[in-house]
Amino acid sequence: MVSADIARTAVGILGNIIAFFLFLSPVPTFVTIWKKRSVEQYSPIPYLATFINCMVWVLYGLPMVHPHSTLVVTINGTGCVIELVYLILYIAFSNRGNRLRVIMIAIVEIIFVAVLALLTLTMVHTTGRRSMIVGTICILFNIMMYASPLSVMKLVIRTKSVEYMPFFLSFAAFGNGIAWTTYALIRFDLFITVPNGLGTLFAAAQLTLYAMFYKSTQRQIAERKQGKVEMDLAQVVVTAEPIEKAHNGGHEARRT
């Protein structure tokens, strides 16, 4: 019979692996941004939400806040670094107004977590109370992270296109939610169960939208490419007409 501690550790390691792929899932999106040198309509909200979410979970997992949570610290510390890289790339390829807004939000997030850590560690003196305070805040930010694609989901419903809602991000979020909900239920942890349970539902909704609008997205992309080809051909015809007229005019001049 496998003990609860062993099972929890095994699921936690699995959760770390899935969460790592969740953090890496936006890579195709940023490859596209890098190639086009523009963020286009991609939203920075998921990356800002994930950044602060990872920071507060690192705080929650510290031994002086919530003992025996090493796996929580390792994956969220990794997530902080990865999300920071994404934000730097987003800022680099944004317009001036968007760039300043993202920088200001990121700075506010860092200051908030630093103040929270200072107040919790200096004014609250038991791990139980520290876990309660930081865990409650973690629930809020974890729900915010999972719900952050809601703005993109609204765009999907309006345009009937999933072009700007990355599939791998939604799929990885779904797997991550299931893994960490299971981890929290083995040795019940309310602060991990609630946000990850809700996160699983949010991710399932995103995958449902992806299935509904995938075909219409491919059709729109194909129509856009066809329209671009036709426009290019029209430009070639328009450019060729003056050249042809000039050529014919030269012949007439030589005849006279």
N, C-alpha and C positions, 0 to 999 in steps of 0.2 A: 504493500500500500504506500503510495507516494504521499509524503507529508505536505501539508498546506504551504509550508515555507519553501520547499523545493519547487512545488508547482507554481507558486507565485513568482519565484526567481526566474523560472523557465519562461513563463508568460511575459515577465518584465523584460527579459533579454529579447524575446520575439518582438515585444512592443518597441524596444530600442531600434531594432533592425527596420521595422515597418516605418517608424517615425523618421528614421534617417532617410529612407526613400521618399517619405512625404516632404521632407525639407529639400530634397534634390529634384522633386517632380517639376518645379518651375524652370529647370535648366533649359528645356526646349524653347520655352517662352523667351528666355533671355538670350538664347542663341539667335532667335528671330529679331529681337530688339537690337542686338549687336550688329547683325547683318544690315538691317534697315536704318541703323543709326537714329532710331526714333522709338518712343514707347507707344506711339499711336494711341489706341483707346484702352490699352491695358491699365488697370487700376493699381495704385500703390497700396490700397487699403489692406489686402490680404497679407502683404509683407510687413507693414507697420503693425498690424494686429498680432501676427505671429512673433514678431520681434519682442514686443512687450510681454506677450504671453510666456515666451521662453524665459525672459528675465525674472518674472515673478515666480515661475516654477523652480528655477534654480535657487531662489531665496527660500522657497518652501522646503526644498529637499536638503538644505544644509542641516548638519547634525544638531546644531544649536536651535533649530526651529522645529524640524520633524525628523527625529532619528530613524536610522535604518531605511533611508530613501536614496541610496547611492545611485540607483538606476534612473531615478528622476533627474538627478543633477547631471549625470553624464550626457543624456540625450538632449536635455534642454540647453546645456552649455554649448554643445555642438550646434544646436539650432540657432543660438544667438549669433555665433560666428557666421553661419551660412546666410542667415537673413540679413546681417549687416552687409555682406558682400552684394546681395541682391539690391539692397537699398542704394548702395554706392553706384551700382550700374544703372539703376533707375534714374537716380539724380543726374548722372553723366549724360543721359540721352533724353532728358526732359527739357521743356521750354523753361524760361526763366521763372515765370510765375509758379508753375508746378514744382520746380526745383526748390524754391524757397519754402513752399508750403511743406514739402516732405521733410526737409532739413529741420524746420521748426518743430514739427510733430515728433520727430525722432529725438530731438534734444529734450523736449518736454517729457517724453517717455522715460528717458534715462534718468532725468532729475527726479521724477516721481518714484521710480524704483529705489534710487539711492536714498531718498528721504524716508520711504517706507522701511527699508532695511535699518537705517539709523534709529528710527523711532522704535521699531519692534525689538531690536537687540539691546537697546539701552533702557527702555521704559517698561518692557514686559519681561518678567523674570522666570517664567516656566515654559517648557516646551509645549505643554498642552494649550496654553493661552496663545502662544506665538503661532502654533499650528492653526488654531481657530481663526485668528485675525488674517494671517497671510493666506490660509486656505480659502477663506471666503472671497478674498480679492482674486485669488487664482480662478475660482469658479467663474467670476464675472468676465475676466479676460480670456479664459479658455472658451467660453461661450461666444465671446466677441470674435475670437479667431475663427471658430467654425462658422459663425454667421456672417463673417466679412464678405464672402462671395455673394450675399443676398443682393447687393447692388448690381453685380454682374448678372445674377439670375433675372433681375428685372429687365436688364438690357437684352438678355436672351429671349424672354417672352415677348418683348416689344418688337425685336427685329427678326424673330424666328430663326436666329443664328447662334451657334455655340462657338463661333470662331474665336471669341475673346474670353471663353471660359475653358481653361486648359483641362482636358480629360484626366491626365495623370494626377493632377493636383486633387481633383475630386475623388478619384479612385483610391489614392493613397490616404486621403483623409478618412474615407470609409473604413479601410483596413485598420488604420491607426485607432479610430474610435472603438472598434470592436475589441482590439487587443488590450487597450488600456482600461476599458470597462470590465473586461474579464479579470485583468490584474487586480483591479480595485475590489471586485466582488469576492475574490478568494479569501482575502483578509479585509473585511469591509472598510473602505475608506470613502466616506461621503464626498469629500472634496475632489476626488478623482472620478468617482462614479457619475455624478450629476453632469458635469460638463462634457465628458466623453460619451455618455449615453445620448445627450442631446446632439453632440457633434456627429454621431453616427446617423441620426435622423436627418440632419442638415445635408450631410454628404450623400445620403440616399436620394434626397430630393434633387440634388444637382445631377446625379447619375440618371435619374428619371428624365430630367429635362434634356440631357445629352442624347438619350435614346429617342426622345420625341422629335428633336429638331436637327438630328445629324444629317438626314437626307436633304432637308431644305437648305442646310448650310452648304453642303456640297454643290447643290444646284445654284445657289447664289454665287459661290466662288467661280463655278464654271461660266456662268453668265457674265460675271465681271471680267474674266479673262477673255471671253469671246468679244465683249464690247471693246476691250483695249486693243485687240487685234484689228477689229473693224476700224477703230479710230486711227490706228497707225497706217492702215491701208489708205484711208481717206486723206491723211496728211501726205502720203506719197503721191496720190493722184493730184492733189492741189498743187504740190510743189512741181510736179512734172509739167502741168499745163503751161505756166509762163515760159518754161524752158523750150517747150515745143513751139510756142508762138514766136519766141525770139528766133528760133532756128528757121521757121518758115519765113519770117520777116527778112532774114539775111538772104535767103534764096531769092525773094522778090526783088530786093535791092540790087543784087547782081544781075538780074535779068534786065532791069531798066538801065 
